[in-house]
Amino acid sequence: LAGLLLKTEEGSLSLSGFDYEVSSRVSVEAEVEEEGTLLVSGRLLADICRSLPNRPVEISTDGVRATVVCGSSRFTLHTLPVDEYPSLPEMPTATGTVPGEVFASAVAQVAIAAGRDDTLPVLTGVRIEIEGDTVTLASTDRYRFAVREFLWKPEGPGTPPAAARPLAKAMPEEASSGSDAPVTATTPRAR
């Protein structure tokens, strides 16, 4: 899906994306004048945000258009029908956390070796293996191989070993968001 769901509640703004394979959510503190939900083009909003200076951003809507203002920059986006956006899956219980800068650095180091050929989709992502307090990221395009290990903080002693399916092309973009906030990982329990 191309849409990014923005939802305001008292004191926070949450942004959610979902393409039926990978979902991501982030919440940030915000000064909210009116609670509501808005759906806009995720790619367009991401492109706009990358070009903005490090200043407060104001987002407003008239129902048909959303306006993004930051400093002297002003952008207008068409909104999409919120009722056509699918329900996001429930997030599993957190398995553990890692500092955002550690995660971003690790993803950047291994994502360069991920394949770009969609005829071999298994090679277009980054494999994540979790064993105790060690996370291993690996990727390959058949000619190059990159691997990175780092420590993380499991939520409990019963954290199972897990191997995530390749995370498509979204993972490097999420990791390069510039945030140093902790990254929380979840894994399905062993069946």
PATORDREN-153742 format. One record per residue (C-alpha): x, y, z; residue in one letter; residue number from 1. Coordinates in steps of 0.02 Angstrom, whole numbers, plus 50000, padded with zeros to 5 digits. Layout:
! residues N
((X, Y, Z), 'A', NUM)
...
***
This chain:
! residues 191
((50000, 50000, 50000), 'L', 1)
((50060, 50174, 49963), 'A', 2)
((49970, 50258, 50107), 'G', 3)
((50039, 50316, 50273), 'L', 4)
((49912, 50329, 50413), 'L', 5)
((49934, 50476, 50532), 'L', 6)
((49834, 50474, 50693), 'K', 7)
((49834, 50610, 50824), 'T', 8)
((49785, 50584, 51004), 'E', 9)
((49815, 50692, 51156), 'E', 10)
((50002, 50726, 51158), 'G', 11)
((50055, 50607, 51019), 'S', 12)
((50060, 50577, 50833), 'L', 13)
((50072, 50398, 50770), 'S', 14)
((50123, 50352, 50593), 'L', 15)
((50082, 50179, 50525), 'S', 16)
((50121, 50088, 50364), 'G', 17)
((50066, 49917, 50306), 'F', 18)
((50087, 49822, 50143), 'D', 19)
((50011, 49654, 50196), 'Y', 20)
((50187, 49585, 50227), 'E', 21)
((50274, 49713, 50337), 'V', 22)
((50195, 49837, 50455), 'S', 23)
((50281, 49976, 50548), 'S', 24)
((50222, 50101, 50677), 'R', 25)
((50304, 50245, 50766), 'V', 26)
((50234, 50367, 50893), 'S', 27)
((50308, 50537, 50930), 'V', 28)
((50263, 50672, 51053), 'E', 29)
((50162, 50810, 50973), 'A', 30)
((50062, 50963, 51017), 'E', 31)
((49889, 50909, 50958), 'V', 32)
((49753, 51038, 50931), 'E', 33)
((49625, 50914, 50864), 'E', 34)
((49622, 50725, 50871), 'E', 35)
((49594, 50634, 50707), 'G', 36)
((49656, 50515, 50574), 'T', 37)
((49729, 50556, 50404), 'L', 38)
((49792, 50449, 50259), 'L', 39)
((49920, 50520, 50137), 'V', 40)
((50045, 50456, 50010), 'S', 41)
((50186, 50381, 50114), 'G', 42)
((50319, 50403, 49980), 'R', 43)
((50273, 50584, 49950), 'L', 44)
((50270, 50626, 50136), 'L', 45)
((50438, 50538, 50161), 'A', 46)
((50514, 50637, 50016), 'D', 47)
((50448, 50798, 50090), 'I', 48)
((50512, 50758, 50265), 'C', 49)
((50686, 50717, 50200), 'R', 50)
((50700, 50893, 50128), 'S', 51)
((50640, 50985, 50283), 'L', 52)
((50756, 51079, 50401), 'P', 53)
((50774, 51023, 50582), 'N', 54)
((50628, 51128, 50645), 'R', 55)
((50453, 51097, 50711), 'P', 56)
((50330, 51032, 50580), 'V', 57)
((50147, 51079, 50575), 'E', 58)
((50020, 50967, 50488), 'I', 59)
((49842, 51023, 50458), 'S', 60)
((49699, 50960, 50350), 'T', 61)
((49537, 51021, 50277), 'D', 62)
((49478, 50843, 50242), 'G', 63)
((49529, 50844, 50059), 'V', 64)
((49706, 50908, 50074), 'R', 65)
((49842, 50901, 50206), 'A', 66)
((49963, 51044, 50225), 'T', 67)
((50138, 51020, 50293), 'V', 68)
((50226, 51178, 50353), 'V', 69)
((50405, 51188, 50418), 'C', 70)
((50493, 51355, 50428), 'G', 71)
((50465, 51441, 50261), 'S', 72)
((50425, 51276, 50172), 'S', 73)
((50243, 51233, 50135), 'R', 74)
((50180, 51075, 50048), 'F', 75)
((50005, 51017, 50005), 'T', 76)
((49959, 50834, 49985), 'L', 77)
((49795, 50756, 49933), 'H', 78)
((49720, 50645, 50066), 'T', 79)
((49663, 50468, 50033), 'L', 80)
((49504, 50387, 50101), 'P', 81)
((49544, 50324, 50277), 'V', 82)
((49402, 50196, 50272), 'D', 83)
((49487, 50104, 50127), 'E', 84)
((49645, 50076, 50229), 'Y', 85)
((49655, 49899, 50300), 'P', 86)
((49661, 49865, 50486), 'S', 87)
((49838, 49851, 50548), 'L', 88)
((49885, 49684, 50625), 'P', 89)
((49903, 49677, 50813), 'E', 90)
((50083, 49696, 50866), 'M', 91)
((50151, 49541, 50952), 'P', 92)
((50224, 49557, 51126), 'T', 93)
((50394, 49640, 51125), 'A', 94)
((50539, 49519, 51119), 'T', 95)
((50677, 49644, 51154), 'G', 96)
((50753, 49814, 51119), 'T', 97)
((50911, 49886, 51044), 'V', 98)
((50969, 50068, 51033), 'P', 99)
((50911, 50147, 50869), 'G', 100)
((51086, 50201, 50816), 'E', 101)
((51153, 50023, 50837), 'V', 102)
((51010, 49952, 50733), 'F', 103)
((51027, 50085, 50598), 'A', 104)
((51215, 50058, 50584), 'S', 105)
((51196, 49869, 50573), 'A', 106)
((51060, 49879, 50439), 'V', 107)
((51162, 50003, 50337), 'A', 108)
((51312, 49886, 50342), 'Q', 109)
((51217, 49732, 50281), 'V', 110)
((51084, 49808, 50167), 'A', 111)
((51214, 49853, 50035), 'I', 112)
((51237, 49668, 49996), 'A', 113)
((51051, 49632, 49979), 'A', 114)
((50994, 49584, 49804), 'G', 115)
((50897, 49706, 49695), 'R', 116)
((50831, 49576, 49573), 'D', 117)
((50646, 49546, 49606), 'D', 118)
((50654, 49379, 49514), 'T', 119)
((50746, 49314, 49669), 'L', 120)
((50642, 49392, 49808), 'P', 121)
((50724, 49286, 49944), 'V', 122)
((50885, 49383, 49913), 'L', 123)
((50808, 49557, 49919), 'T', 124)
((50796, 49570, 50108), 'G', 125)
((50897, 49558, 50266), 'V', 126)
((50889, 49399, 50369), 'R', 127)
((50876, 49422, 50556), 'I', 128)
((50923, 49284, 50677), 'E', 129)
((50901, 49306, 50863), 'I', 130)
((50988, 49191, 50986), 'E', 131)
((50983, 49244, 51168), 'G', 132)
((51059, 49417, 51181), 'D', 133)
((51139, 49414, 51007), 'T', 134)
((51057, 49474, 50847), 'V', 135)
((51134, 49428, 50679), 'T', 136)
((51089, 49519, 50518), 'L', 137)
((51141, 49444, 50351), 'A', 138)
((51111, 49480, 50168), 'S', 139)
((51176, 49423, 50000), 'T', 140)
((51148, 49451, 49815), 'D', 141)
((51242, 49290, 49768), 'R', 142)
((51404, 49386, 49735), 'Y', 143)
((51425, 49480, 49898), 'R', 144)
((51386, 49430, 50077), 'F', 145)
((51370, 49545, 50227), 'A', 146)
((51343, 49496, 50407), 'V', 147)
((51336, 49597, 50568), 'R', 148)
((51307, 49543, 50747), 'E', 149)
((51260, 49653, 50893), 'F', 150)
((51196, 49633, 51070), 'L', 151)
((51020, 49677, 51120), 'W', 152)
((50914, 49671, 51276), 'K', 153)
((50790, 49525, 51273), 'P', 154)
((50628, 49560, 51367), 'E', 155)
((50633, 49395, 51460), 'G', 156)
((50731, 49235, 51483), 'P', 157)
((50612, 49138, 51370), 'G', 158)
((50653, 49232, 51210), 'T', 159)
((50654, 49097, 51077), 'P', 160)
((50781, 49086, 50936), 'P', 161)
((50700, 49161, 50782), 'A', 162)
((50738, 49187, 50600), 'A', 163)
((50639, 49324, 50516), 'A', 164)
((50587, 49313, 50335), 'R', 165)
((50676, 49439, 50225), 'P', 166)
((50607, 49610, 50264), 'L', 167)
((50584, 49668, 50085), 'A', 168)
((50650, 49840, 50045), 'K', 169)
((50571, 49931, 50192), 'A', 170)
((50700, 49890, 50324), 'M', 171)
((50843, 50002, 50264), 'P', 172)
((50722, 50148, 50244), 'E', 173)
((50653, 50124, 50419), 'E', 174)
((50827, 50110, 50493), 'A', 175)
((50890, 50266, 50405), 'S', 176)
((50753, 50375, 50478), 'S', 177)
((50885, 50462, 50583), 'G', 178)
((50804, 50421, 50749), 'S', 179)
((50909, 50361, 50894), 'D', 180)
((50754, 50299, 50986), 'A', 181)
((50760, 50118, 51042), 'P', 182)
((50702, 49990, 50914), 'V', 183)
((50584, 49858, 50984), 'T', 184)
((50583, 49689, 50897), 'A', 185)
((50447, 49560, 50902), 'T', 186)
((50452, 49381, 50843), 'T', 187)
((50319, 49248, 50828), 'P', 188)
((50330, 49114, 50960), 'R', 189)
((50393, 48945, 50904), 'A', 190)
((50252, 48834, 50847), 'R', 191)
***
